[in-house]
Amino acid sequence: MNFCPVCSNFLSLENESSSGYRLKCPGCIYYYPLKEMRLTKTFQSKEPAPITYPQQNKQITDEQCDKCGCLKAFFWEFQTRGADEQSTISFECIKCGHKWKNDR
């Protein structure tokens, strides 16, 4: 992005047929001739990055796994809704790795 040094407007790209391209200010008479033009395009992934929880942030509690019946599970707490609402607690069985959550 380039801005006009005179009036601070955003400079727009304009094709000047005789001299090539230039950046032109829509608010005043300023323009800047371009000697060469390079176009770049940035792509963003449509899939959000997976959320990972570091093992050191998980603590162990007495919670029974529905899948294997183990009585111990890692747990971690995080905020998924508004700050004025209660947080969500996620569990992961220490034996089989089954994950579940408890929305209070």
Backbone bond lengths (Angstrom), bond angles and torsions (degrees), N, CA, C in turn:
res aa  C-N    CA-C-N  psi(-1)  N-CA   C-N-CA  omega(-1)  CA-C   N-CA-C  phi
1 M - - - 1.432 - - 1.517 109.10 -
2 N 1.273 114.85 135.16 1.456 120.63 177.98 1.520 109.34 -124.56
3 F 1.330 114.80 143.72 1.452 120.55 -178.32 1.531 109.81 -121.83
4 C 1.309 115.26 151.35 1.463 122.47 -179.53 1.533 109.65 -68.02
5 P 1.341 118.06 128.81 1.465 119.86 178.44 1.533 112.69 -73.98
6 V 1.329 117.64 -13.00 1.462 121.61 -178.68 1.528 111.16 -88.92
7 C 1.368 116.07 -52.91 1.473 119.18 -173.91 1.531 113.76 -121.53
8 S 1.329 119.19 3.05 1.476 125.53 175.30 1.520 114.48 68.82
9 N 1.327 119.32 15.46 1.461 121.48 173.96 1.523 110.32 -74.69
10 F 1.317 116.27 158.83 1.458 122.24 175.59 1.534 108.76 -72.26
11 L 1.332 117.24 129.50 1.459 121.23 -179.81 1.525 110.02 -81.83
12 S 1.328 116.24 134.16 1.462 120.24 179.30 1.523 109.79 -104.77
13 L 1.317 115.75 153.17 1.455 122.35 179.92 1.518 109.38 -81.41
14 E 1.312 115.90 132.47 1.456 120.91 -177.48 1.524 108.49 -133.64
15 N 1.338 116.48 139.10 1.453 121.52 178.41 1.525 108.86 -93.84
16 E 1.299 115.31 112.10 1.464 121.75 176.34 1.526 105.54 -100.11
17 S 1.314 117.40 105.59 1.469 122.11 -168.75 1.529 113.90 -55.56
18 S 1.301 118.70 -35.93 1.461 119.97 -176.91 1.529 112.70 -80.67
19 S 1.324 116.92 -36.31 1.469 119.24 -174.80 1.532 113.63 -112.69
20 G 1.293 119.07 4.44 1.469 121.35 -179.52 1.516 111.71 96.47
21 Y 1.312 115.65 -145.56 1.465 121.05 -177.14 1.521 110.75 -96.28
22 R 1.335 114.78 156.57 1.455 121.10 175.17 1.523 109.32 -151.59
23 L 1.312 115.46 159.12 1.460 121.98 173.09 1.517 107.22 -95.76
24 K 1.326 117.33 126.38 1.465 122.97 -173.98 1.513 109.68 -123.61
25 C 1.325 116.14 137.34 1.458 122.26 176.41 1.529 109.11 -86.34
26 P 1.342 118.02 128.57 1.458 119.85 178.73 1.531 113.31 -77.80
27 G 1.337 117.59 -11.53 1.459 120.31 -176.19 1.508 115.31 -101.09
28 C 1.326 117.81 -16.71 1.461 120.48 179.98 1.538 109.20 -147.14
29 I 1.296 117.31 -165.67 1.470 119.89 -174.74 1.530 113.25 -93.72
30 Y 1.336 117.86 3.66 1.466 121.37 -177.29 1.525 110.76 -66.99
31 Y 1.335 115.53 139.14 1.463 121.69 169.52 1.518 108.76 -148.05
32 Y 1.332 115.42 157.71 1.450 122.02 -179.43 1.518 108.08 -132.10
33 P 1.347 118.13 113.82 1.466 119.80 179.99 1.531 111.15 -71.80
34 L 1.322 115.66 139.54 1.463 121.10 179.49 1.522 109.55 -98.77
35 K 1.328 115.79 128.86 1.460 120.17 178.67 1.520 110.37 -80.06
36 E 1.286 117.07 -37.64 1.466 121.93 175.45 1.517 108.14 -142.92
37 M 1.316 115.70 156.43 1.455 119.73 -177.78 1.517 109.12 -125.70
38 R 1.315 115.81 126.96 1.448 122.27 177.19 1.514 108.88 -120.91
39 L 1.310 117.16 126.13 1.454 121.44 177.53 1.515 109.00 -104.39
40 T 1.305 115.75 136.10 1.458 120.90 175.17 1.516 108.20 -126.45
41 K 1.312 115.71 149.65 1.453 120.97 -179.75 1.524 108.27 -131.66
42 T 1.298 116.25 133.29 1.450 121.58 -179.96 1.514 108.96 -110.71
43 F 1.326 115.85 131.28 1.458 121.39 179.42 1.512 109.04 -109.34
44 Q 1.329 115.10 141.07 1.446 120.37 176.30 1.518 108.83 -114.27
45 S 1.311 115.21 142.86 1.453 120.95 178.44 1.529 109.26 -69.88
46 K 1.322 116.57 140.22 1.464 120.12 178.64 1.520 111.75 -81.47
47 E 1.334 117.35 -20.10 1.457 120.98 178.97 1.522 109.80 -92.85
48 P 1.320 117.77 129.58 1.457 118.81 177.06 1.531 110.30 -69.57
49 A 1.297 116.44 152.85 1.460 120.92 178.33 1.522 108.88 -66.44
50 P 1.328 117.17 142.11 1.467 119.07 179.62 1.521 110.97 -66.11
51 I 1.316 115.76 145.54 1.456 121.29 177.55 1.516 107.82 -86.55
52 T 1.310 116.08 126.25 1.459 120.01 178.92 1.518 108.83 -115.81
53 Y 1.284 115.61 151.21 1.450 121.57 179.89 1.523 108.45 -121.23
54 P 1.326 117.82 113.83 1.459 120.35 -178.93 1.524 111.57 -60.15
55 Q 1.310 116.12 140.98 1.464 122.04 -176.90 1.522 111.61 -58.36
56 Q 1.334 118.17 -33.59 1.461 119.58 -177.30 1.530 112.69 -68.95
57 N 1.333 118.60 -17.38 1.457 121.20 178.36 1.525 112.27 -87.15
58 K 1.320 117.33 -5.15 1.460 120.93 -178.02 1.529 109.55 -95.16
59 Q 1.301 114.18 136.37 1.460 120.32 177.05 1.519 107.62 -113.82
60 I 1.327 117.42 162.75 1.464 121.75 -178.50 1.522 109.31 -101.69
61 T 1.333 114.69 140.00 1.456 120.99 178.61 1.526 110.05 -138.63
62 D 1.321 116.11 169.60 1.467 121.80 176.45 1.521 108.19 -88.61
63 E 1.317 116.52 95.16 1.464 122.88 179.14 1.517 106.98 -141.05
64 Q 1.325 117.34 129.45 1.465 120.76 -176.13 1.526 111.26 -83.64
65 C 1.334 114.36 133.39 1.462 121.49 177.45 1.526 109.03 -78.20
66 D 1.342 116.67 132.32 1.464 121.13 179.28 1.521 111.92 -72.85
67 K 1.328 116.95 -21.72 1.455 121.10 -174.84 1.530 112.79 -86.58
68 C 1.345 117.55 -50.43 1.476 119.63 -175.79 1.525 113.52 -113.65
69 G 1.336 118.30 -9.51 1.454 121.25 177.78 1.520 114.76 84.77
70 C 1.319 118.36 2.91 1.464 122.02 178.22 1.534 108.95 -59.99
71 L 1.332 116.81 144.19 1.461 120.93 -175.25 1.528 114.03 -96.54
72 K 1.313 118.55 3.80 1.471 121.75 179.58 1.525 109.36 -123.95
73 A 1.346 115.72 142.85 1.466 120.90 179.95 1.518 109.39 -150.16
74 F 1.336 115.02 147.69 1.452 120.20 169.37 1.525 107.27 -72.61
75 F 1.329 117.64 151.95 1.461 119.52 173.34 1.509 109.96 -144.15
76 W 1.327 115.69 152.63 1.453 123.15 174.53 1.509 107.99 -149.35
77 E 1.317 115.62 150.22 1.458 122.39 -174.93 1.525 109.32 -117.01
78 F 1.340 116.74 138.39 1.459 120.74 178.27 1.515 110.12 -150.50
79 Q 1.321 114.69 160.27 1.459 121.89 -176.64 1.527 109.47 -94.51
80 T 1.346 117.61 119.57 1.465 120.90 179.03 1.519 111.88 -112.42
81 R 1.314 116.26 -16.61 1.465 120.28 -179.42 1.521 108.99 -118.28
82 G 1.301 116.43 -161.93 1.458 121.27 -178.47 1.519 112.15 -62.60
83 A 1.311 116.54 157.82 1.467 121.79 -177.35 1.528 111.84 -64.93
84 D 1.331 116.71 -23.53 1.459 119.52 -179.86 1.530 112.59 -86.67
85 E 1.330 117.94 -0.12 1.456 121.69 178.64 1.521 109.73 -107.99
86 Q 1.324 115.34 164.26 1.461 120.16 -177.08 1.527 111.69 -71.19
87 S 1.314 115.31 156.29 1.455 121.12 -177.74 1.525 111.42 -84.54
88 T 1.339 115.92 171.55 1.457 123.40 178.92 1.519 108.16 -104.03
89 I 1.329 116.22 139.23 1.464 121.34 175.86 1.518 107.82 -111.86
90 S 1.336 116.18 127.32 1.459 121.67 177.05 1.512 109.17 -107.64
91 F 1.323 114.87 146.13 1.460 121.97 -179.46 1.522 109.41 -123.60
92 E 1.343 115.58 151.40 1.460 122.13 173.85 1.520 107.61 -141.02
93 C 1.306 116.11 122.47 1.458 121.38 -178.92 1.526 109.25 -62.34
94 I 1.349 116.75 133.89 1.462 119.56 -179.48 1.525 111.67 -75.93
95 K 1.340 116.52 -16.31 1.465 119.87 -178.13 1.528 112.55 -92.82
96 C 1.342 118.02 -53.44 1.469 121.14 -173.74 1.526 113.82 -106.69
97 G 1.353 118.49 -11.01 1.458 121.16 178.75 1.521 114.81 82.76
98 H 1.342 117.75 3.68 1.473 121.41 178.66 1.528 109.20 -61.47
99 K 1.344 116.24 136.59 1.465 121.35 -178.16 1.519 110.52 -115.59
100 W 1.317 115.99 141.77 1.452 122.56 174.08 1.518 108.18 -151.61
101 K 1.334 115.72 166.12 1.466 118.76 -179.31 1.512 110.40 -132.26
102 N 1.305 114.07 159.53 1.449 122.36 -179.99 1.522 107.66 -126.57
103 D 1.333 116.35 105.89 1.458 120.26 174.59 1.510 107.14 -85.55
104 R 1.307 115.93 111.30 1.484 119.43 -176.76 1.506 111.41 -65.61
